[in-house]
């Protein structure tokens, strides 16, 4: 069994996830995707709208849509702090698709920073909940 570390994903409303994991994959602002495993060097970074994957110690993957925030790694613990994050199992895919379509309509008329942010959030929600085809999301067997 791979070494594990403690992971917490926290928003102002609640702790979305707290438990042991073998790896966390997220996306940093301007830095791209980054993976953390047990005993990773200390790290602090800003994260952008993305799908964050937590590879659970007991097997499976917990997907979350994270809409910006910070990731801190220290003493074999990963903390993700976000103003808004959602478990894949709690995402309303139809609502996310409608939000994506509205944002795309606005973007067709010209650049709009608010619509661009809404589009990134919608993409994160759709991808976390299984992508365009709707397969997956939530806690899945490890890949």
C-alpha positions in Angstrom: 0.0 0.0 0.0 1.3 3.5 -0.9 2.1 6.0 1.8 -0.7 8.3 2.6 -1.1 11.9 3.9 -4.0 13.8 5.4 -6.1 16.0 3.1 -8.6 18.6 3.9 -10.7 20.6 1.5 -12.4 23.5 3.3 -14.8 26.2 2.2 -16.4 28.9 4.4 -19.5 26.8 4.7 -18.0 23.4 5.6 -15.3 20.9 5.4 -15.9 19.1 2.1 -13.4 16.4 2.5 -11.1 15.3 5.4 -9.3 12.0 5.2 -6.3 10.0 4.0 -5.1 10.0 0.4 -2.2 8.8 -1.6 -2.2 11.7 -4.1 -3.9 15.0 -4.8 -4.0 16.5 -8.3 -5.0 20.1 -8.7 -4.2 23.1 -10.9 -2.2 26.2 -9.8 -2.8 29.6 -11.1 -0.4 30.2 -14.0 1.5 27.0 -13.1 -0.5 24.2 -14.5 -1.4 20.8 -13.0 0.5 19.7 -9.9 0.4 16.4 -8.0 1.2 16.0 -4.4 2.1 12.7 -2.7 3.0 11.7 0.8 6.0 13.6 2.3 5.9 16.3 -0.4 8.1 19.3 0.2 6.3 22.3 1.7 4.4 24.3 -0.9 2.0 27.2 -1.0 0.2 28.2 -4.1 -2.9 29.8 -5.6 -5.3 27.5 -7.4 -7.6 28.3 -10.3 -11.0 26.9 -11.3 -10.4 23.2 -11.9 -11.2 19.6 -11.1 -9.2 18.5 -8.0 -8.8 14.8 -7.7 -8.1 13.1 -4.4 -6.8 9.6 -4.7 -8.2 7.9 -1.6 -5.9 5.7 0.6 -8.6 3.0 0.7 -9.0 3.2 -3.1 -11.1 5.3 -5.4 -11.0 8.9 -6.4 -12.9 11.8 -5.0 -13.5 14.5 -7.6 -14.2 18.1 -6.6 -14.9 21.3 -8.6 -12.7 23.9 -6.9 -13.3 27.5 -7.9 -10.0 29.1 -6.9 -8.3 29.4 -3.6 -5.1 28.2 -2.1 -3.3 24.9 -1.5 -0.8 24.4 1.3 1.4 21.4 1.8 3.2 21.0 5.1 4.1 18.1 7.5 2.4 15.5 5.3 -0.9 17.4 5.2 -2.5 19.1 2.3 -5.0 21.8 2.9 -7.1 23.3 0.1 -8.9 26.5 1.1 -11.5 27.8 -1.4 -14.4 30.3 -1.2 -16.3 27.8 -3.4 -15.8 24.1 -3.9 -18.2 21.3 -4.7 -18.1 17.5 -4.4 -18.8 15.9 -7.7 -21.8 14.0 -6.4 -23.4 17.3 -5.4 -23.1 19.1 -8.7 -26.2 19.8 -10.8 -25.0 18.9 -14.3 -28.0 20.4 -16.0 -27.5 23.7 -14.2 -23.8 23.7 -15.0 -24.5 23.1 -18.7 -27.0 26.0 -18.8 -24.4 28.2 -17.1 -21.9 27.1 -19.7 -24.2 27.9 -22.6 -25.1 31.4 -21.1 -21.4 32.2 -20.7 -20.6 31.0 -24.2 -23.4 33.2 -25.6 -21.9 36.3 -23.8 -18.4 35.4 -25.0 -19.5 35.2 -28.6 -20.5 38.9 -28.4 -17.0 39.9 -27.2 -14.6 39.5 -24.3 -16.3 39.6 -20.9 -14.2 38.8 -17.8 -17.2 37.8 -15.8 -18.5 35.5 -18.5 -15.1 34.0 -18.9 -14.9 33.2 -15.1 -18.4 31.8 -15.3 -17.4 29.6 -18.2 -14.3 28.3 -16.2 -16.5 27.5 -13.2 -19.1 25.6 -15.5 -16.3 23.6 -17.1 -14.9 22.6 -13.7 -18.3 21.5 -12.5 -19.0 19.5 -15.7 -15.6 17.9 -15.7 -15.7 17.1 -12.0 -19.1 15.4 -12.4 -18.0 13.2 -15.2 -17.3 15.3 -18.2 -19.4 15.9 -21.2 -20.5 12.2 -21.5 -21.6 12.1 -17.8 -19.5 9.1 -16.9 -17.9 9.2 -13.5 -17.7 11.9 -10.9 -18.1 11.5 -7.2 -16.0 8.8 -5.7 -14.8 6.3 -8.3 -12.5 3.3 -8.3 -8.9 4.3 -8.7 -7.5 4.7 -12.2 
